[in-house]
Amino acid sequence: MKQQLVSDRGDVPGWVLITLMTAGLVVVIWAFAAPALQGVFDQAMDRVVSF
């Protein structure tokens, strides 16, 4: 009788898909948030420099 090896790796294609979707969401959110974050950063730097 042959013993069948059971893989504990899980659903690798599923994890790859989740990783790619998460990376895509980060890119989309960053595209919308970047101008606002740049404005906040510029204001903070202006206040520090003028202090």
C-alpha positions in Angstrom: 0.0 0.0 0.0 1.3 3.4 -0.9 1.0 6.3 1.5 -0.5 9.4 -0.1 1.3 12.7 0.9 -1.1 15.4 2.0 -0.1 18.9 1.1 -0.3 21.5 3.9 0.4 24.4 1.6 -3.2 25.3 1.2 -4.8 26.9 -1.8 -1.7 28.6 -3.4 -3.6 30.1 -6.4 -6.1 31.6 -4.0 -3.4 33.2 -1.9 -1.8 34.6 -5.1 -5.1 36.1 -6.1 -5.7 37.6 -2.7 -2.2 39.1 -2.7 -2.6 40.6 -6.2 -6.0 42.0 -5.4 -4.7 43.6 -2.2 -1.8 45.2 -4.1 -4.3 46.5 -6.7 -6.5 48.0 -3.9 -3.4 49.7 -2.4 -2.5 51.2 -5.8 -6.0 52.5 -6.4 -6.4 54.0 -2.9 -2.9 55.5 -3.1 -3.8 57.1 -6.5 -6.8 58.9 -4.8 -5.1 59.7 -1.5 -1.7 60.9 -2.8 -2.8 64.5 -3.7 -4.4 65.0 -0.3 -1.4 63.5 1.5 0.9 65.8 -0.6 -1.2 68.8 0.4 -1.0 67.9 4.1 2.7 67.3 3.9 3.3 70.6 2.1 1.3 72.5 4.7 3.2 70.9 7.5 6.5 71.7 5.9 5.5 75.3 5.2 4.6 75.7 8.9 7.9 74.2 10.1 9.9 76.3 7.7 8.1 79.6 8.6 8.5 78.9 12.3 
